[in-house]
Amino acid sequence: MDGGISRGGKTGQFGMENFVARQPIFNRNNEVIAYELLYRKDKEKNSYDESVDPDQATRKTIINSFVEIGLEKLTNGKKAYVNFTERHILDNMASLLPPDMLVVEILENIKPTDEVLNACMGLKNLGFNIALDDFIICDENFKFLEYADIVKVDFLSTDLQVICDFVNCLKTMRSGRSGPIHLLAEKIEDDAMYRKAIELGFHYFQGYFFSRPVIVAGRSLRPLTVNRFRLLKLVMTPDFDYHQLSEVIRQDVALSYRLLRLVNSAYFAFSTTISNIRQALVILGMTEVKKWVALMCLMEINPDKTAEITRMSLVRARFLERIAPLIGMRTKSETLYLIGMFSMIDVIMESPMEEIMEQISLDEDVSMPLIEKSGVCYELLKIIIYYEKGDFEEAIEQARICGLCENDLTEAYMEAVQWSGLLGI
């Protein structure tokens, strides 16, 4: 499975060894329930390199994820799906890792021999969940179903009728199992594939449809959301009035609570406890207030769907803000932050970007790069988009074009991921 969000590492004696791509796995409520962690040899390729020994790829993915980078930073406490080769299944490598954090993925080229099936039974006894990756639907592979918790079906390369027949067949087989089998639709590329997977009863979903902007349908803003965007418009005016802003926030219990909690948190570490809205706004300052209001607007739009996309938007925002002074655009750091923050709002709103920008009346410096997908600021946004997908070569080349060196790119991305985690979104 390709795509996802990726983490870069430092160059050591063996080169770039700790690249790991991650791709979120969603449930039916559009909540992220896990991440698949994917091996990447280096920045040169955005997919699995066939020249790399699969056993080595598994070892390095585990080491990079659990040791070099840290699973908590990669998965935000959610489970990690990792591909295991036959050798590592038989060697029981998974037993070295926490079963509550790891889902063992059995690759599609592994045959259900007696040895492999016994190893699977051992993993189950240790408390591991087992997923069948890119499951090839055939009678021989049905032997795996006795031990599988998740079956991943490739919607891009598997005939739809074959999938339908498999789902119907699976329903008749479940009665003899002690636990349920959950179906995961992978390589979901568009809304039609997603809806078909839901119709067939799939539980989990994975693919580019969930990790890059896709315009699906129009929707109007809810009244409360409209109020939040009016607040956004207010803070976007030059030298906005703190008193006027505080009066708006005071009328919203949730906003007031979140603002005071943020300012009184250890993250800002102020020596004085903040006791009222205007005081909190003044201490935060105009720049931070604008960021906070933008974040609150995103969170309000569609809470059931927004969590992971909000995290991605935060990473983009912080990354662009972080690189601004490195490329001579310090005065544009606030604009770049908002471009990153709102770069996926069309996914959240399920509406065209142009319509959304008209409703919230953002400054043209922010809205036009997102609508037209052009200009200097959008070229900078493309760096982080490439990096998220694991297209390291494209990301580095795009960074070079924009005047950013490779080391600064990697450091800025890693710092942005760590920073977004501190906000607890």
N, C-alpha and C positions, 0 to 999 in steps of 0.2 A: 504494500500500500504506500503510495507516494503522497507528498504534500504535507501540510501541517505547519506548525511553528517549529523553528529550529533554534538550537543553541550552539554557539561557536565557542572554541576553546583557544588556549594559548599554544603557540608553536613550541614544541619541545624537540628532543633528539630524534623522534620518530615522525616529525611533521605535525600536521593538524589532525590529531587523533581523537579529539573529544567533540567532534561534531555529532549532535544527535538531533534528529528531526522529531517533532511530536505532532500528532494529529488528534484533535478531540473526538470523542465518541459521545453521541447524544442519545437521550431517551425520548420517549414520545412527547414529553413536556418541554422539549428543547433545552433540557438541562444537561450539562456535561457530567457524565458519570465516570469517565476514565479517559486515558490518553494512550494511543499506540505510540511506542517509542521505536524509531526507525534508524537503522545504521546508515551513516554517511561516511564514506572514506575521507573525503576532503571537499574543498569548495568547487572542484572541477565538474562534478556531476550532480544533478538533482534527483537521481534515482539510484537504485541499488546497482552497484558495479559488479557485473558478472565475473570479473577477473579476481574478485576478492573471495577467499575461501569462506564458505557459509559458517563454518564452525568459528572462524576468527571473527566474523561479523557479529555473531551472537555474543561471544566473549567480550568484545569491545563495547557493544551496546550496553551490556550489563555493567561493566566497569565504569564506563563514562557516565551512565545514568545514576548508579547507586553510590559511586565513589567520587569520581572527578567533579561532577556537577552537583549531584545531590538530588535525590528523588523528590524531596519536598519542594525544591525550586522548580522542578520540571512539571510536576503533576498537581501541585497545590493540595496535596494530601489525598488525591484520588488515585484509584488503581492504575497500574501501568501494564499494558499489554506488550509482551516482548516475544518475538519469534524465537523458537528453539529448534535446532536441527536434531536429526535422529541421534547423533552421537551424544549431544548434551541431554537429550531425553533419557538415553540409556545410562549415561554417567550420573544422572540424578543431580545435575548442577543446580536445579531450582531449589533443592533442599537447603542451599546456603543462604537463600533469600527469604524475606518475610512473606508468608502466604497471604496475609491480609492486605498486602500492597501489590502483589504480582499476579497477573493472569498469564498462564503459560500458553502460548500460541503454537500449535502443531502445524508445521508447514505442509502445504498441499502435496509435496513430493514424497512425504513419509508414508510408507506402507504399513498397514495394520497387522504387523507380524505378532506372534505370541509374545516375543520379548518386549516390543513396543507397548502392547496392550497391558502387559504386566507392570511396566514402568508407569503407565498412565494410572493404573489402579493404585500404585504406590503414592503418586502425587495427590490423588484424591484423598487417600488416607492421611496425608500430611496436612490436608486442609486447603490445597490449591484449587482454584478454578481453572478449567481447561477450555480453551477456545480452538476451534478448527478453522485455520486461516485459509481463505480462498478455497473453501470446501468444494472438491470435485464430486459432483453428484453421480455416484455409481454404486452398484451393489457391494463391491469390495469395501468401500470406505464407510458403509453403514455400520461396520464393526466398531468404529470409533464412537458412535452415538451413545453407547452404553456409558461412556466416561465423560462425554462432553457436556459442559454447562452452556457454552455459547457456540453457535455455528455461524460463521461468517460467509455470506454469499455475495459473490461479485456480480453486481447488477449491470456492469458495463460489458462484460464478456460472456455472460451466461444467458442462454435463450430464455425468454420470459415464460414460455410454456413449461420448460424444464423446471424452472423455479416454482411455478404453480403446482406442478405434479409433486415436487419434493415436499412442499409445505403440506399438501393434503396427505401425503404418505406419512409424514412426521406425526401428524395428529393421531394416526392409528397406532403408532409405535410408543407413544408417551405413556400409555397405561402400564407398561411393564417396568417403568423407571421409578427410582425413589425420589427423584427431583425433576423439575422442569428443564427443558431445553429452551434457551432464549435465542432468537434469531437476530442476527446483526446484518443489515444491508450495507455493504461497503461499495465504494466508488459510485456514490450517488452524485450525479452531475447536474441534475436540474430538478425543477419542481415536479415534473411529470413522474420521474423515477421515484422521488420521495413519496408522492401520494400513492403510487402503486405499491410501494413497500408497506406503507401503513395499511392499505386495503387488504394486503395478504397476511397481515398480522405480525409483521416484524416489530421487534421490541426496541432495537438500537439502530443507530444510523451513523454513517461515516462517509465523508467525501468532500469534494470541493464546493458542493452546494452550500455547505455549512461554514466554510472557512474563507470564502471570498465574496465580495459584493455581488448579489444577484437580485435583479428587479423581478418581483413576483406579481404583486398586485397593488393597487392603490388602497389607501385607508385614510380616514380622517382622524384628526387628533381628538382625544377625549378632552372634556372641559378642563380637568385638572392639569392635563399635559399642556393645554393652551396657556394656562396661567404660568406654568414653569417657563415656557418659551417667551412669554412677555417679560418675565424676570430676566431672562437671558438678554433680550433686546435692551432692557434697561441698563444692564452692566456693560453693554458694548458701547454705550455712549461715552465720549471723552469726559474724563473727570466726573464720573457719575456721583450723585449725591448720596452719601452714606445714610442720612436720615430717611430719605425716601425709600431707599432699598431696605432698610431695617423695618420700616412700616409694612412693606409687602411681605417680608419673611415672617414677621410676627403673627401674621394672619394664617400661617400654615404651621400646624403643630409639628408635623414630620420634618419639615425643613429646619425649623427652629431647633429641634432636638439634635438633628444631624450636625448642624453647624456648631452648636455648643459642645457636643461630644468631640468633634474634630479638633476644635481649638484647645480644648482642655486635655487632649490626649498627649501621651508621652512622645508622639511623633513630632509635635511642635515644641514641646518642652519649654513652655513659657513659665516664668517664675511666679507669675500672678494668675490666680484662678479667674477665669472669665465668667462674668455673671449676667451679662445682658447682650442682646443681639448687636446693637451698634458698636459696642466695645469689641466684640468678636470680629466684626467686619473691619474695623479700623486696624486692629492688630494684624489681621491676615494681610491687609493691603490689597490694592486694586488688582494686581496681577493674580494673586492666589484666589481672590474672590471670584474672578472671572473663570478660573479653572474649576473651582468648586461648583459654581452654578451650572457650568457646562456638564459636569459629571452628574449632577442631580437630575438634569433634564434627560440625559441618556437613561439613567436608572428608572425613571418614571414611565418611559414610553411603553415598555412591555416587559415587566419584571420577570415573567416566566421564561422569557427567551433571551434576556439581555446579559446575564452574568458573564458568560465566556466572551461574548463579543465586546462587552464593556472592558473586560481585562485586556483584550487585544487592542482596543481603541486607546486605552491608557498607555500601553507599551508604545504604540505608535506616537502618541502625543509626547510622551517623555523623551523618546528617541529623537524626534525632530527638534524639540526644545534643546536637547543636550548637544546636538551637532551644530546648531545655529552659530554659536561663536567660533567654532572650529573652521567654518567656511566663510567667515566675514559677514554673517547675517545676524549678529547679536540683536540688532534693533527689530528683527522679524521673529524673534524667538516666541513671542506670545501668539503671533499669527500662526506660526508653524505648529504650535501646541494645539490650537483649536482645529487646524486642518486635520491633524492626526486624530483628535478626539471625535470629530464628526465624519471621519472618512468611511465609516461603516453604518452610518445611520439609515441608509437606504435598505440595508439588510434588516435592521431592527424594525423599521417602519413598514417594510414591504411596499415601498412607494418610490417612484423615481426621485433621484437626488434633486432635480430642478424644482419639483413641486414642494419638496421639504424646505429647501432654501427660501422659497417664496413665503412660506408660512412663518418662518422664524426670523426672517430679515437680518441675517448675518451680514457683516461687512463684506464687500465684494472681494477684498483681499483673501478672505476665507472661503467664500462661497464659489467664486468663479473657478479656482483650480479644481474643486470637487465636481462641479458641473461639467466643465469643458475637458477635464483630465489633460490639462496642458499647462505650460508655464514652469518657471523655475521651482516654485514650491511643490508642484505635483511631481516634478522630476526627483525631488528629494523624498517624497512619499513613496515613490516606486522602489527606492532602496530597501525600505523596511518591508514592503510587500514581497519583494523577491526573497528577502531573508526569511520571512515567515514560512514560505513554501519550501524552503530548503534549496532554493536556486542560488547557491552561494557564489558561483561564478558570475551570474548576472548581477547579483547584489554588489559584489566587489567592483565589477566593471562600471555599474551605474554610480557607485560611490566615487570611483576615480574620475568619472566625467564631471561629477559635481564638486570635485576638489577635496574629497574626504579619503584619507588613507585607510588601508585594511585594518590596521591595529585600532584606529579610532572607531571604525565601524563596529568591530567586535565588542570593544569595551563599552561603547554607547548602548548597544543592544542589551548586553548582559546587565548593565546598570539600570536600564529601563525596566527589564523584567523584575529585578530585585525591588526596585522602587515601587512598582505597581503592586507587588505582593504586600508591601507594608501598609497599603491602604485598606486591606481586608475586604475588597469587593468580591 
